[in-house]
């Protein structure tokens, strides 16, 4: 099975339409959980995720993986990575194992069950929070660097950048009014991204992969991840740059706080700072292609109605031109 599937325009036959409440409850029963019948759909578009009330008073989180996205081996490698991290006392929520199995299947849906773990978004304006996040991610990367993934993908200019652009062009998602200018801006930006990568040839390690503040939860005990769905191989800066915001001076100050904690556990290559705008560019293109690849899922036109509009593509073209300017400036300095 390939890691990703290409999809086209919306239709009424998406597999998730078969994931009814009865199907969800029956799936839990099938692996010896006993739900009360109470379900709460959580905010997830890539997969379908539900909080489920059990008869013994517990709550669990049932995650139904998007059909066709990952191979079984890739999902199990995600589970193994989370267990490896938890085994080093790094706070990551791991799937519940039943008879040493963490990935289940019911009515052609693959799913996993997790303990419920709450938290809040970290307050990134506080230096002590940034330093603690740095320690957390430094520990995660120390484990991530100890061996490679074999089934999870690598973050590359090709798969995040050129493949994304090609999908948008081949499936006619870009508004005709800006298609040519968008393509030119994207290609110029990607050439600059390639130059940044070729200049430093970054070391690739196992990562969380999508470490934006919304994917980090904070409790009185500090930060933790509840999901490693996007874990992949890539440069360490990928898990750090999305925690930064504001002007270059602001980001430099924030990164110094992160680095103070991070390097307690893992050495950071400062040359990777030159990849921040490169990775931002790749994320911009990948996000548009992600929406396009999921456009046959009825949840996407419903929740992202602006995506299929000329204004969206005009704004994206402007954003890519801004990225071209940023990629021609010196890298962030500490």
N, C-alpha and C positions, 0 to 999 in steps of 0.2 A: 504493500500500500504506500502511496506517495505521501509526503508530509502535507501537501496542500492540494486543493482541487480548484479548478477554475469554474466559475459560475457566470451566468449571464444575467439577463433582465428578470424581473420578478415573475413568479408563477405561483400557482396555488397548491403545488405538490411538494412543498419542502418537507423533509423528513421530520423536522421538529413538530409539525402539525399532528404527528401521531403520538407525541409525548403528552398524553392527557394526564390529568390528576390520578385517574385510576391506574394508568400505566406506571406512574411514579411510585404510588403506594404499593402496587404489586411487585415492583422491582425491589423495594426495600424488604418486603415480606419474603421474597425469594432468597435473600441472604440472611434471614433470621433476625432482622429488625422488625419491630412491631409498632408501626405508626398508629397514632390515634385518629388519623384522617385530617389533621391540621397541617396545611402547607403554606409557606410564605415564599413567594418568588423573590429572589435577591437580584440586585442590580448587576446583571451579567448578560452581555450580548453574544460574545464569542461562544460560550457554552450556555447551558441552562443549569442554574444553581438554585437550590431550594433549602430553606430551613424546615426541618421535619420534626414534629413533636412525637415522642415515643411514649408508649404506655407506661414505661417505668419512670417517667418524669423527666428524662433527658431530652435534649435537643441535639440533632445532628445536622450536618450539611451534606446534602446529596448533590454531587456534580455529575451531570450528564454531558459527556464529551461530544463536541460537534462531529457528526458523522463525516468521515473522509478527511479530517484535518491531520490527525496524527496516526501513525502506525501503533499497534499494540506495544511494540518494543520501545517506541519513543515515549509513550505514556508511562510505561514501567520504569524507564530510565529517569523520568521526572520523579516518580515515587521513591526510587532508590536514592536519588540525590537528596531529597528531603529527609529521608531516614538517616542518611550519612551525616547530614548537618545536625539533626537532632541528637545523634549519637555523640557529637562533639559539644553538646549543650548549647548549640546555636538555636535561638528560638524560632523555629519553623513548625507550622502545623502539619503533621504527617497524616496520611490516610489510615483509616482503621483497617487492620488485617483480620480476615476471617479465614481460619485454616491456612494461614500463611499466604493468603491471596489478597491483593489490594485492588485489582481491576476486575470488574464483574460485567456481565452482559445479560440483558433482558430485552426481548423483542427487538433485537438488532441494535439496541442502544448500549454503549459502553459507559460505565459509571463507576464512581468511587464515592466513599462515604468518609466524612471528616468530623472530628469533634468540633462543636461550636466554640469559636474563640473571638471575643469582642475586642474593641479598641477604638481609638480615635486617631485622626490625622495628626502627625507630629507638628509641633510649632517650630518651623524651620528658621524663624527669626532669632531664636535663642542659641547663642554660641555653645552652651553646654549640651543642647539637644543635637546640634550638628556633630559635635565631638563624639557623643555616644553613638550616633548613627555611623560615624566613621569607624568606630571600634567594631560595631556589628558587621559592617560590610567588609572590613579588613579580615575578620575571622571567617566570614563566608568565602571570601576570595582565597584565603589560605587553603581551605578545603578544596575549593574549586580548581585550584592550580595543581593539586596533588595527582590528578589523573584526568584523562580526557573523556568527553562524551563519545559514544560510538553511533548513537541513533538520533540524537538531537541535532538540529541544523546549526550552521555557523552563520553569524551575521556578516554579510559581505556587501560590497558595493553592487555586485551583480544581483543578489536575490532581494535586497531591500531597495535598491535603486533602479537599475536597468529593467529588471523583471517587472517591477511595479509600473514603471512608465510604459513598458511594452503592453502590459495587460490593459491599461487604461486606453491606449491608442487602438489596440486590436479589437476591443469590444465597444468602441465609440462612446465612452462615458464622458469625455471632455466636450464641453459645449463647442459647437462649430465656430462660434464667434471668436474664440480665443485659442482654438486648438493649435494652430501653427506657432503662435507666440509662446504658448505654454510649453510645447515640445522643445522649442529652441532654448527657453530658459532652463528647463529641466536638464537638457543635454549639456548645456554650458556649466550648470551647477555640478553635475555629476563628474565632468572632467576635472573640475577643481577638487572635488571630493577624492577622486582617484589620486591626484597629486599629493594630497595630504597623507593618504594611506601609504603611497609609495615612498614618501620622504622618511617615514619612521619604521615601517614594517612592524606593527605592534604585536606584542605577545598575546596569544589568544588563550583564554581560560574558561572554565565553566562559570556561567553567570546566572543571576536571577533573570536578566534580559529585558525587563520592563519596569525598572525601579523608579517610577514616578511617585510623588507623595501619596496619591490615592491608593497605591498598592502596599503602602507601609501602614501598619497599625501600631499605635502607641498605648501602652498601659503604664501603671505605676512602676512596673518592673522593666520598662524600656520598650524597644521596638521588636516587632516580629512580622514575618510574612505568613499569610494564610494560604498562599497559592504560588506555585512555581510553574504555572501553565506555559509561560513563555521562556522558560529557561533554555539557554542555548550557549554556544561558544562565541566568544568575542573579546575585545579589549576591555580591561578593567574599567576604563572611564565610562563605558556604557551604563554601568550601575551607579555612577556618581553624578553625571552631568545634569540629569533631570531634577536633582535636588537644588540646583542653583537658579537664581533669578535676579533680575535687576540689571544695573549697569555692569560694565567690566570690573570696576572697582568693587562693587557689591559682590559680584561672583568670586572675585579673587579673595576677598575677606572670608566669604562663606567657605570657600574651598580650603583655605588655611585651617579653619576650625575642623573641617571633615578630616583633613590629612593628619592633623595632630592625633586624632584617635585611630585613624586607619593604619598608620605606619607603626603603631604599637604591635600589630599582628602581621602586616604584609607590606612589602615595599612597593611603592607606587613609582612608575616611570613617568617623570614630569613631561617627557616628550609627548605623551598621550593627550596633554592639554590641547594640542593642535588639532585633535579630532573632535572637539566639542561641536563646532559648527558643521563639520562634516557629518557627524551622527545626527545632528538636528535636521539637516537637509534630508538624510536618508529616512528619518522618522516621518517627515512631512509627506514624502512620496509614498512611503509604505502605508501610511494611514489612509490616504485617498484610495490606494489600491485595495486595502483591506475592506473599506466600505463597498467598493465596486464588486469585489469577489463575494461579498455577502448579500448583494442586493436582491438575490432571489429568496432570501429569508424574509418573510413578511414583517418581522420585528424591525428590520432596518429601514425600509421606506417609512414606517410608522414613526420611528424615533429620530431619524435623520432626514427629514423631508427636504432640507435645504441642500443636500448633497447633489441632487439631480437638477440643479438650477444654474443658469449662466453666471449669476452673481458669485456663487461658490467658486467656480473655476477662475473667474477674473481675480478674486481675492487670492487664490492659490498661486496664480501666475505672478502677482505682485509680491507675494511672500517669497517665491523662488528667486525673484530678482533681488530682493533684499538679502537673501542668503548668498547670492553671488557676490554682493558687496562685502558681506561679512567674511566670506572665504578668501577674499583678497587682502584682508587686514591681518596684522600679526596675531598670533595665538595668544590666549589668555596668559597673563604674567602674574606670578605670585610675589 
